[in-house]
Amino acid sequence: DLELDITNRKIYWVRDTWDDDAVQRADMDGVNSNIEDLYTSCYAGYGFYGIGLDLRNQTVYWTQANNGCKDKISRINFDGTGFANVIYYPMNSLLNPWDIDVVGNKIYWTDCGLSEDIIYSANLDGSDIDTVITEVDCQFFPIDTLSNQIYWSENNKICCAKMDGS
């Protein structure tokens, strides 16, 4: 997954390898110069899948999955300070998070570890977790903030719903 910070001309992504994972960024200058690690992990087995930017608060969020065990959503400030695990198993029902997006004062993410895939939302600090959409067969999704709709692909079709789940 990757995200763009158009204002500051930065590209953000997660590097997912067996035991050398990272949240990284680089300049959007055509050659991706000034590659930086904002966060690294040597813990084997985690999957770094989704990344989302909170441009207003200069924070990056990402998902880490470990087969339904120790899964988490974490964040760190753009300057590399303020690391925190925002949502994590077993404190929350987080079983296999994939994509994540930040809209307003909420984070949205897909969780693929249940018998049905679900899109959840929560406050930026991880509080007030709410189910947005159930029975979606997706891992990744974009949010259109102009129309307040979430889009995903499922079984050879494009689906959408309002951000309130309707």
N, C-alpha and C positions, 0 to 999 in steps of 0.2 A: 504494500500500500504506500501511497505517497500523497503529500499535501503541498500546496503552493501558498507562500506568503508573498502576494504580488506587490504589496506596498514596500516591503523591505527587500524584495527580489531574492528570496530564499526558497529552496526546495527542501522538504523534510521527508524522510523515509525511515522504515525500520529494516535493519539487516537481520535476517533470520538464518543462522547456521546452527549446528549442533551445540556448540559450547562457546560461541563467540558472537553473541547477539548485541545489537546496539540500536539506539535512536540517533540518527545522524541528520546533518543538514549541510548544504553547500550553497554557494552563490549561483544565481540563475543568470549566468553570463555566457551560456553556450558551451562551456567546457567544465561546468560544475566545479569551479575552483574553490579553495578554502573549505575542504571537507572537514567537518568537525563531529566528534562524538559528544552528544549531550548526556548520554547514559549508556553504560555497557554492563553486560552480564556474562559471566563465565559458567553459569549454572546449566549443565547439560539437560536437555529435555524440554525446555521451554520453547514455545513457538511464539515469536513476535509477529503478529499478523496485521492489526489495524493501527492507524495513527490519525489523530485529529488535532486541529489547531484552535486554540482560543486566542485569537489575535488581540482582542480587547485587553485581556489580562496577561498577554505575552507568555502563554503556557502551552505546552504540548502534552497530549494524552496518548497512551498506547495500551494495547491489549497484550496480555501474556497468557498463553494456554499451556497447561501441562496435564493433558488427559483427564480433566475433571478434578485434579488434585493440586492445590496451591495456585489456582488460576487467579489472575488479578488484572485490574485496570490501574495504571499508575500515571503520574504526571510529574513534570519538572518545568521550571521556568526557562524561558529562552536563554537566560544568562547562565544556566547550569545549576542554579540554586533551587532550594525548596522542593526536593524530591519527596514524594509521598505516594503510598499505596492508597488509592481512593476507595476502591471496591475490591474485596478479596474473599475467596473461599477459605474457610467454611462460614465466615461471618455473614456472607450474602449468598444468595442462590446464583452463583456464577459457576457454570460448568464447562464452558468452552467458548470464551469470547473471541470474536473475529474482528469485525470492522467497528469503528467508532467515529463519531462526528460530534462537533460542538456547535450548538445553535443557541444564541442568547445566553441564558444562565443555566443551560442544561447540556448534559452529555447523553448521547444516544448510542446504543451498541446492539449488535446481534449476538445471540448466545445459541450456539449450535449443539450443545451437549444434552439437550433434553430430547424426548421423543418427538417433539415438534420444535421447530426453530421459532425464536421469539425476538422481537425488537423491544428493548427496554429503554427507559430514560431515568435520569436522576439529576439532582442538583450537582453543581460543579464539585462540591466536596464529597459526593457519593451518597448524600442523604436523600430520603424520600424517593426510593426506587419505585418505579411504576411500570407496569406492562403497557406498551403502546400498541403492538400488533402481535397476534398469535397466529400460529399455523402458516408461517412464511417459510418457504424452502430456499433460504438465501444465506450467503455468507457476507457479501459486500452490498452496500447501498449508498446512494447519494441523497442529500436533502436539498430540495429547492426552497430556499427561504422566502422567495417572492410569492410563491403560491402555498407555502406551508405544507408541502407534500414530500413524502418519502417514496423513493422509487427502488425497485429491485427486479431482478430477472428470476423467473421461476418456470420450469418446465416449458421452455421455448416461448415464453411470453414475457412482456414487460408489465409489471403490476405497480400500482401506486395506492397510497392512502394518505389521508390528512394526518398531520402530526399528532392529532388527538386520537388516532386509531380508527376514525370513521372512514 
